[in-house]
């Protein structure tokens, strides 16, 4: 796990998210953006715009997976913990926590940290500031504080930072990155409409029962370059993620994928939504030229793959 995290931190094309379904802080950086390692033996990086710090626990379970999307696919390594390892009820009202002594940059450690009171077990969504008007507003709050456009506008103006803390560490957002699809940068989101669903992860993510993803690694994608722009299929990032999938993925879904490519026998069980999803990813990747060996063996047409 330490090797996986260390290698991923060293790659500027790899992004990170820490949180839960609908509420997360994301750490991204441009290839030319200066990044400093954390001191004191902490695993992580800090840039002018944000940072990430990670802990390795003995009960940490990584799970690599792919998800079919219209016109492509996504991939990630979910960092999961047993559900019973998460804490009990979280704060449900805005709460002043005092100076943020764990801040990644020394100059931020005297700033005051407030838990926004969103009541999530996997992550605390916090605001940090030393601006008098921001502090006064937060101290007047009597319930949860939404991560709304007003808060994001104050973040863009440099009057506050956002801190997402959980059992595996923290992500700090000091300056918002561009919109998704543009050059990478830190991001933050916690829409109330999604949080009301009460999910720990997207339905398309093949997370085994009893595990909860609390952070995600987002390695370089074969169809997007380091700045998030579309590109022709790149074999290197694809091969690197397939190695992660072989090491940390679900063997059953990998078997269905290989079968779809004509590279392995059909698994003995009946197909389901997740196995069909793995087959869809295989077909999309084969259409991009990812598996010439499958094409040589007569890989069946992508149109034969259906959802259920």
URRA-V924885 format. One record per backbone hydrogen bond with DSSP energy under -0.5 kcal/mol. NH is the residue of the N-H (numbers start at 0). CO is the residue of the C=O. Records with the same first field share a line. If there is no record, write none. Layout:
NH=CO  CO
This chain:
4=0
5=1
6=2
7=3
8=4
9=5
10=6  7
11=9
13=10
14=217
15=26
16=215
17=24
18=213
19=22
22=19
23=188
24=17
25=186
26=15
27=25
28=11
32=29
35=45
37=43
41=38
42=53
43=41
44=51
45=35
46=49
50=171
51=44
52=169
53=42
54=167
56=54
59=56
60=79
62=77
63=247
64=75
66=73
68=71
71=68
73=66
75=64
76=216
77=62  75
78=214
79=60  77
80=211
82=209
84=81
85=82
86=120
93=142
94=114
96=112
97=112
99=110
100=98
102=99
107=104
108=105
110=107
111=128
112=97
113=126
114=94
115=124
118=90
123=164
124=122
125=123  162
126=113
127=160
128=111
130=158
134=130
135=131
136=132
137=133
138=134
139=135  136
140=136  137
144=115
145=143
147=145
151=147
152=148
153=149
154=150
155=151
156=152
157=154
158=153
159=153
160=127
161=172
162=125
163=170
164=123  162
165=168
168=165
169=52
170=163
171=50
172=161
173=48  171
174=48
176=185
177=182
181=178
186=25
188=23
193=190
194=190
195=191
196=193
197=194
204=201
206=204
207=205
210=207
211=80
213=78
214=78
215=16
216=76
217=14
218=216
223=220
224=228
227=224
230=222
233=221
234=232
237=233
238=234
239=235
240=236
241=237
242=238
243=239
244=240
245=241
246=242
247=243
248=244
249=63
250=248
253=249
254=250
255=251
256=252
257=253
258=254
259=255
260=256
261=258
262=257
263=257
275=271
276=272
277=273
278=274
279=275
280=276
281=277
282=278
283=279
284=280
285=281
286=282
287=283
288=285
289=284
293=290
294=290
295=291
296=292
297=294
298=293
303=300
304=301
